[in-house]
Structures are given as structure tokens and as C-alpha cells.
Amino acid sequence: MTKADLTIPPRGDATREKLLNSSIGVFGRYGFEAATTRKLADAAGVNLQAIPYYFGGKEGLYVAAAEHLASLIGAHVGELRAALQNRFAELDVEGRQMTSTEARGFLTQMAQRMMTLFVSKQSESWARFIIREQMEPTEAFQRIYGQIMRPMIEMVRRLIGTILGENPASEHIRLRTLSFVGSVLVFRTAHAAVFAQLEWKAAGPRELEILQRHAAELVAVLGAEKGDRP
């Protein structure tokens, strides 16, 4: 180990993790400018000097928080994402196309998993952070989009293209994909309106079961205009 290596804080350090986890909520609630280093340090329960020590400053923490957020979301879909990537790779090697039935199965699993995540308390702070970046994109948005959003959207696009029998790169499929993704995202971005309309106080076992069925229905109606429902 070199002298330079000794100056690099260990990535698994508990203080660093506290800052990453708490800063997502602070940045999401106050925005980058209003989220002072004092607020960030207090929320994490760490010394103020920990921010420059681990991240070089507030800007570095902000970008690192975006990467951490992408990894947190990715952890919820990582297994399914890997399975789908492997399946696509297998089919590509064999020169075969995924069947519509198999594509619907994968898409249903993906929608159900994301919808369940979006109604959870855990994703509340995540949504604030991401929505701010949607309104005024910074380098942080590029990290979130590049690491988690784009790969997931492209997978959904390929699945919907398969279901509808169209080129996944076509503008029509891109639009259908964005509409589908939006119908899932609404459960987080319009969380209050969703719960008010459904007259739900919380998302317990009964509510989650209803959402699972709803996600399956969203997939089932794809292609209905062509008489392609399963």
C-alpha cells in the first residue's frame, strides 16, 4: 500500500455511509443550495469536517448521494435485471426472439416490484431527490439516469417491443414505454393523490396485493388494440 492509498477514506466507513444515506433526504427536501453542510452533517449525526474529508465538499457529496441512490434502487431490481439480461444474451446468441408470453411475464414482475417499492416509505426521500433532478438536471441526474433509469427503461422498451411485435427502437415503442413507465411511477410521484383517490391510509398486505394485480393488468392490456391480449 502506498502513502497515497493511506489518505483515501475507506469506502465502507460507517461515517461515510451515514452521510450518503441521510443526505438523499436532506438534498431532496431542501435542494442543493439550501442544504447547508451543517444540515447535512447534523442529519447524519457526524462532524462537519466529515463532508470535505470523505467527499471533498458538498458538491462531491451530492454526486455521491446520486450514485448511492441509484445503487439502492438497483438493489431492489438487481436480481430480476440480471435474469433478464442473461435471457436476452442467451436468445441473442441463439438468434431467437423472446416470445410475447415470456416478455409479459418479465414485464409483469418488473412492474410489480417497482410499484411495491414506490408505495413504500423508503422511497419517499428518493422521489424528492429524483424529482428535483428531473426539473433541473445536474451531473447527479446523469448518474441516476445512466446507472439505473436508462438501463431499466431500455429493458422495458425491448419487452414492450416484443409484446407488440415492433422494433424496440421505434418512436412508437419509445412512447409506449414512457407511458407504461409513467403509469407505474405515478404511485410515487403522485403518492398523496393516489392514496386519496383510493382512500388508503397505508400500503399494507391487502393494498399491496391489489397493486400486484393492477400491475399485471397494465401488462395484460398491452396490445389489446391489436387483439393480442393473452
VMD Tcl script that draws the C-alpha trace (Angstrom):
set ca {
  {0.00 0.00 0.00}
  {1.38 3.41 -0.96}
  {1.36 6.59 1.10}
  {-1.34 7.94 -1.24}
  {-3.53 4.92 -0.54}
  {-3.41 5.69 3.18}
  {-5.05 9.09 2.59}
  {-8.12 7.65 0.87}
  {-11.01 7.09 3.31}
  {-12.32 3.52 3.19}
  {-15.50 3.32 1.13}
  {-17.22 1.11 3.67}
  {-16.63 3.56 6.55}
  {-19.71 3.93 8.75}
  {-19.49 7.73 8.79}
  {-19.40 7.83 5.02}
  {-22.45 5.57 4.84}
  {-24.35 7.73 7.31}
  {-23.71 10.80 5.17}
  {-24.77 9.06 1.98}
  {-27.98 7.67 3.44}
  {-29.12 10.85 5.21}
  {-28.04 13.33 2.51}
  {-30.52 11.90 0.00}
  {-33.35 13.06 2.22}
  {-31.76 16.44 3.03}
  {-30.95 17.28 -0.60}
  {-34.38 16.09 -1.68}
  {-36.19 18.21 0.89}
  {-34.17 21.43 0.66}
  {-32.46 21.30 -2.73}
  {-28.73 21.63 -3.29}
  {-28.40 25.32 -2.44}
  {-30.47 25.28 0.76}
  {-29.00 22.01 2.02}
  {-26.16 23.50 4.04}
  {-23.22 21.42 5.16}
  {-24.44 21.94 8.73}
  {-27.84 20.45 7.89}
  {-26.18 17.56 6.11}
  {-23.79 16.82 8.96}
  {-26.49 17.16 11.62}
  {-28.85 14.82 9.75}
  {-26.12 12.19 9.61}
  {-25.04 12.83 13.19}
  {-21.43 13.35 12.17}
  {-18.77 16.04 12.48}
  {-18.97 18.87 9.95}
  {-15.45 18.11 8.72}
  {-16.55 14.65 7.62}
  {-18.03 16.10 4.42}
  {-14.78 17.51 2.97}
  {-12.84 14.53 4.35}
  {-14.93 11.92 2.57}
  {-16.31 13.82 -0.41}
  {-14.20 16.94 -0.90}
  {-17.18 19.18 -0.22}
  {-20.94 19.47 -0.66}
  {-20.75 19.06 -4.44}
  {-18.90 15.77 -4.10}
  {-21.41 14.53 -1.54}
  {-24.30 15.45 -3.83}
  {-22.95 13.43 -6.74}
  {-22.02 10.53 -4.44}
  {-25.55 10.61 -2.99}
  {-26.97 10.28 -6.51}
  {-24.78 7.25 -7.17}
  {-25.77 5.77 -3.83}
  {-29.44 6.32 -4.64}
  {-29.01 4.53 -7.96}
  {-27.44 1.58 -6.15}
  {-30.28 1.47 -3.59}
  {-32.91 1.33 -6.32}
  {-30.82 -1.14 -8.28}
  {-30.69 -3.47 -5.28}
  {-34.48 -3.88 -5.47}
  {-34.42 -4.94 -9.11}
  {-30.88 -6.26 -9.45}
  {-31.76 -9.96 -9.44}
  {-34.57 -9.55 -11.95}
  {-32.49 -7.22 -14.09}
  {-29.63 -9.75 -14.20}
  {-32.01 -12.58 -15.08}
  {-33.48 -10.56 -17.93}
  {-30.06 -9.52 -19.23}
  {-28.92 -13.14 -19.20}
  {-32.06 -14.25 -21.01}
  {-31.66 -11.62 -23.71}
  {-27.99 -12.59 -24.13}
  {-28.94 -16.25 -24.42}
  {-31.58 -15.53 -27.07}
  {-29.21 -13.25 -28.99}
  {-26.57 -15.99 -29.14}
  {-29.17 -18.48 -30.36}
  {-30.57 -16.00 -32.86}
  {-34.06 -16.34 -31.43}
  {-36.69 -13.87 -30.29}
  {-38.34 -13.89 -26.88}
  {-41.97 -14.93 -27.04}
  {-44.70 -12.45 -26.21}
  {-45.79 -14.63 -23.27}
  {-42.31 -14.66 -21.75}
  {-41.93 -10.92 -22.28}
  {-45.23 -10.30 -20.50}
  {-44.04 -12.42 -17.59}
  {-40.82 -10.43 -17.18}
  {-42.59 -7.10 -17.57}
  {-45.22 -8.05 -15.00}
  {-42.55 -8.96 -12.46}
  {-40.74 -5.69 -13.09}
  {-43.89 -3.56 -12.76}
  {-44.99 -5.37 -9.60}
  {-41.60 -4.95 -7.96}
  {-41.33 -1.25 -8.77}
  {-44.92 -0.46 -7.82}
  {-44.43 -2.11 -4.44}
  {-41.26 -0.11 -3.91}
  {-42.90 3.17 -4.91}
  {-45.65 2.99 -2.29}
  {-43.14 2.24 0.47}
  {-41.98 4.85 2.97}
  {-38.41 4.07 1.99}
  {-38.78 5.56 -1.47}
  {-40.22 8.88 -0.27}
  {-36.88 10.66 0.11}
  {-35.62 9.06 -3.10}
  {-38.52 10.56 -5.04}
  {-37.86 14.07 -3.76}
  {-34.23 13.86 -4.86}
  {-35.06 12.47 -8.31}
  {-37.95 14.87 -8.97}
  {-35.69 17.84 -8.25}
  {-33.18 16.47 -10.73}
  {-35.93 15.94 -13.31}
  {-36.86 19.62 -13.03}
  {-33.30 20.96 -13.10}
  {-30.89 18.22 -14.21}
  {-27.31 18.32 -12.98}
  {-24.45 15.85 -13.05}
  {-26.35 13.94 -10.38}
  {-29.17 13.25 -12.85}
  {-26.69 11.83 -15.32}
  {-25.50 9.38 -12.66}
  {-29.02 8.25 -11.74}
  {-30.20 8.10 -15.34}
  {-27.10 6.36 -16.63}
  {-26.80 3.80 -13.86}
  {-30.41 2.81 -13.26}
  {-33.07 4.67 -15.24}
  {-31.78 4.25 -18.78}
  {-30.92 0.53 -18.43}
  {-34.34 -0.21 -16.92}
  {-36.24 1.84 -19.49}
  {-34.35 0.15 -22.33}
  {-35.23 -3.27 -20.93}
  {-38.88 -2.31 -20.65}
  {-38.72 -0.95 -24.20}
  {-37.39 -4.23 -25.52}
  {-40.07 -6.18 -23.66}
  {-42.88 -3.94 -24.94}
  {-41.45 -4.12 -28.46}
  {-41.55 -7.90 -28.19}
  {-45.11 -7.91 -26.89}
  {-46.34 -5.60 -29.65}
  {-44.19 -7.16 -32.36}
  {-42.50 -3.87 -33.23}
  {-38.96 -2.51 -33.35}
  {-37.96 -1.52 -29.77}
  {-36.03 1.44 -31.21}
  {-39.05 2.89 -32.97}
  {-40.54 6.15 -31.78}
  {-43.87 4.45 -31.22}
  {-42.41 1.89 -28.83}
  {-40.38 4.56 -27.05}
  {-43.61 6.48 -26.44}
  {-45.49 3.37 -25.33}
  {-42.64 2.57 -22.97}
  {-42.64 6.03 -21.42}
  {-46.41 5.86 -20.94}
  {-46.10 2.46 -19.28}
  {-43.30 3.60 -17.01}
  {-45.32 6.70 -16.12}
  {-48.28 4.55 -15.10}
  {-46.02 2.87 -12.55}
  {-44.16 5.99 -11.42}
  {-47.43 7.76 -10.59}
  {-47.64 5.68 -7.44}
  {-44.60 7.57 -6.15}
  {-44.68 10.94 -7.90}
  {-48.38 11.44 -7.13}
  {-48.38 9.38 -3.95}
  {-50.74 11.65 -1.99}
  {-53.29 11.83 -4.81}
  {-53.16 8.06 -5.32}
  {-53.85 7.33 -1.65}
  {-56.55 9.99 -1.51}
  {-58.34 8.58 -4.55}
  {-58.08 5.00 -3.32}
  {-59.00 6.07 0.23}
  {-55.98 4.24 1.61}
  {-54.23 5.19 4.83}
  {-51.24 2.94 4.26}
  {-49.98 0.21 1.95}
  {-50.49 -2.97 3.93}
  {-50.77 -6.57 2.69}
  {-54.24 -6.03 1.21}
  {-53.22 -2.89 -0.66}
  {-50.02 -4.48 -1.95}
  {-51.99 -7.45 -3.27}
  {-54.29 -5.05 -5.13}
  {-51.28 -3.29 -6.63}
  {-49.78 -6.59 -7.73}
  {-52.99 -7.39 -9.64}
  {-53.10 -3.88 -11.08}
  {-49.52 -4.17 -12.37}
  {-50.42 -7.43 -14.07}
  {-53.44 -5.77 -15.68}
  {-51.27 -2.94 -17.05}
  {-49.19 -5.54 -18.85}
  {-52.19 -7.62 -19.94}
  {-53.79 -4.73 -21.84}
  {-50.67 -4.06 -23.92}
  {-51.55 -4.95 -27.48}
  {-55.27 -5.10 -26.75}
  {-55.91 -2.77 -29.69}
  {-54.44 -5.45 -31.93}
  {-56.35 -8.27 -30.29}
  {-53.07 -9.52 -28.84}
  {-54.10 -9.98 -25.23}
  {-53.01 -13.28 -23.68}
}
mol new
graphics top color blue
foreach p $ca { graphics top sphere $p radius 0.5 }
foreach p [lrange $ca 0 end-1] q [lrange $ca 1 end] { graphics top cylinder $p $q radius 0.2 }
display resetview
